[in-house]
Amino acid sequence: MKKLFLTVSVAGILLFNSCSTVPLTGRSRFDLVSNDQVLPMAFQAYSTFLTENKATVLPASNAQALKVKTIGSRLITAVKSYMNSNNYGNLIADYQWEVNVVQNNEKNAWCMPGGKIVVYTGILPVTQDDAGLATVMGHEIAHAIAGHSAERMSQEMVAQGVGAAAGVALSKNPKTQSIFNTLYGVGTPVAMLKFSRNQELEADRLGLIFMAMAGYNPQNATSFWNRMSAASAGAQKPAEFLSTHPSDATRIAQIQKYLPEAQQYYKK
């Protein structure tokens, strides 16, 4: 009983001392790790991913890769502008932006902390046009900008009883490296950890702003998510209250509410 009480007490103190605020949205979050700890892991994992998938990484001269990289470049410029104008430039000062396209039928894309982006060709038939692709990439970049990976890692570290100490390289700890790899499905057959519903909607909102600033009409985001919903219609989905992701209907309805804000940033 004493041991249980001590464990709960320590967990409570850890939770209290590890709360922070998402600078871009004001949402309170649980945060055990910093950019200094997460970015080296991201760079290492991304390098490993590219090496292991070398045969399927499209060359820059490929038409699909060129299109994705061009849109990515415009989004990155928009993100830098947004962060600097809101006095958050320091949060991405150590980012090493990179965009790659991988030949893979999976309808997926992701952005690691530090600006390491991958788009799978399987999602391109769903994005269809530049605005659709900007919707996806803006959303994934927003996950990184808002620190969702560090937040998700912190939650999983507590669940697995993994501690973090200031000045200690998390990449040297096999458990934390495994958690990070699982988060992005890198080098592991284990299903990827999912972002929470709040994080997903947060990424939707910021992604709309980023795509608008990059010159893509955010109004087109609803069309993409409708296509994405139709493309996954045959897949089994749990009820929304059992899922970490918002339902398609909830997401699209919320995006409609975000559009007036994003539209203010849009210039043709």
N, C-alpha and C positions, 0 to 999 in steps of 0.2 A: 504493500500500500504506500509506504514511504517513497519507494522507488518510482511508483506511478505518479505520485504527487510531485516529485522532483522533476520528472520528465515533462509533465504538463506545465509546471511553473516555468521551466527553462524555455519551453516552446512558446509560452505566453510572452515572456520577456523578449524572446527573439522576434516574435511577430510585431510587438510594440515598437522595438528599436529598428525594424527593417521596413517600416512603411514609408512610402514616398509618394509623390504626386507626378502624374504624367504631365510634363511641362506644356504640351500642346493642347491638352483638353481639360486638365484639372482633376481628372479621375484619380482617386486614391488607389495605390497598388502596393503589393508585397514585393520587396526588392532586396535580394541578398547579394547580387553581383553587379559589378560596374562594367563600363565599356572597356576599361583597362584589362579586365579579366575575360570578357566575352569576345572581344575582337580578335585576339590571337587564336582562339579556338575556331572562330569563323574562318579566318584566313587559312588555317591549317586544314580544316574540313573541306573548304572549297577547292583547295589545291589537290587534295586527295580525290575528291569527286571528279575533277577534270581529268586527272591521271587515269582513274579507273574507267572513265567513260570516253577516253580519247578517241576511240573509233567512231563514236556517234556525235561528237561535238562538231557542228557545222563550221566550215571555214568562213572567215569574214567576207569572202567574195560571193558566198552563196546568197541568192536573192532573199530568201526568208531571213537569214541571219542579218543581212544588211538592213532590212526593214525593221527588225526588232531592235538592232543596235541604234538605228537612227531615232526611233521613238524613245528608246531608253536614254539617249543623250539629251533629248529635249526635256524629258522628265527630270533627269538629274540636275540640269540647269535650273529648272523651276524649283526643285526642292532646295537647292542652295540659296536661291533668291528668297524663298519663303522663310527659311530658317534664319538667314542673316537679317532680314527685315523685321523679324520678331525676336531678335536678340538670343537666338538659340544656335547660332553658328558653331559654338564650341562643342555642341553635342555631335556634330558630324565632322569635326576638324581632322580626325584620324581615319576617316573613311577612305577606302581605296576602291573606288567604283570600278565595276567590271560587269559586262553583259555577255552572256553566252547562250547559244541556242543548241538544244540537244534533240537529236532524232529519237523520239520516244512517243508512242501512241497515247500515253497517259495525258489526260486533260489537266495539266498542272503547270504552275510557275511558282517561283519563290525568290525571296531576297533575304540573304543572311545579314546579320549585323555587320556593318562595315561596307555595305553597298555591293555585296556579291550576289549577282542576279543570274538566274537560270530560267529560261522559258522552254517548255517542251513543245515540239511541233504538233503534238496531239491536240493542243488547245487552239491552234491557229484556225481550224475550220469553224470553231465556235466564235472566236473573236471577229472573224470575217474582214473587218476593216481596221484602219489606224486607230479610230476612236475606241473600238472594242479592245484592241490590244493595249491601248493606253489605260483603259479601265482596269485591266488585269494587273499590269505592271505598276500602275499608281497605287493600287490596293496593296500589292506585295511590298513595295517600297515603304508604304506607310507603316506596315508591321514593324519594319526595322527601325524607322525613324522614331516611332513611339516606344521603342524598347520592349516590345512584346516578348521577344525571345528571352531576354534576361528575366522578365517577370515569370514566364512559363517555366524557365529553368529553376528559378527560386522555389516555385511551388513543388516541382518534382523533386528537388533536393531535400526539401522538408519531408515529403512523403517517403523518400528512401533513406532518410536519416543521414544525409550527407551534409557536412558542415562546410563553411567557407570562412577563410580568414583573410584579413587585409594583407596585401602584398604577396599572397600565395597564388601561384599560377594554377588556375583551375585545369588548364590543359595537361598538367602533369599528373592530375588525379584521374585514373581510369574510369571511375564512376561518373564524374562530371563530364568527361569527354564522351562517355557512352550516352548520357542524358542529352547532350547537345546533338550528337549524331542521330539519335532517335527522333529528336525534334524535327530534323530535316530529312530523315530517312536516308542518311548518308552512310554507306558501308554497313548497313544492318537490315536484315529481313523483317525486323519488327515494325509494326504499323507506326506511322508517324504520330507524334503527339499533336493534339489539336489545340488551336487557340480558342479562347473562351468566346461566348456570344458577345460580351462587351468589347473584347478586343477586335472581333470581326467587324462590328458596327463602327468602332472607332477607326479602323483601317478604311472602311468604306467612306466615311466622312472626309478624312484627310486625303484619301486617294482621289476623290472628286476634285478637291482643291488643287492638288498637284497636276492632274490632267488638264484642268481648266487653265492653269497658269502656263502649261506647256502648249496651249493653243488647240486643245481638243474639247469639243463641246460636251460638257458633263451630262447633258440631256440624253446622250447616247448610252450612258451607263445602264439605264433601265432596259434598253434593248438587249444589251449583252447578257444581263442577268436573266432575262426571260429566255434567251437562247440557251444559256447554261442550264437553266431549270429544265427545259425541254430535252436537252442532251442527256441529262441524268434521270429522266423520268422513269426509265426502266429499272434503275437501281433501288434497292431497298433502303429506306431512310427511317430512322427512329422518329418517334414523335418529338416535337421541338423541346418539350420539357425534359426529355431524356438525352438530348443532343447538346454538344458544346457549340454548335453552329446555329444561327438563327434559321428559321424556315425560309424557303424562297419567298413566300408571300410577305413575311415580316421584313426581310431584307429589302425587298423592292419598295415596300411601303415606307420604310425608314429613309431609303435613298431619296424618295420623292420629297421628304421633309428637309433633307440636306441640300437639295438642288438650289434653292434660292441663294444660300450662302455661297456655294461653289460658283454659281453663275456670275457673281460679282467679280470673280477673278478671270473670267473668260474674255479673251480678246481674239477675234479671228485673225 
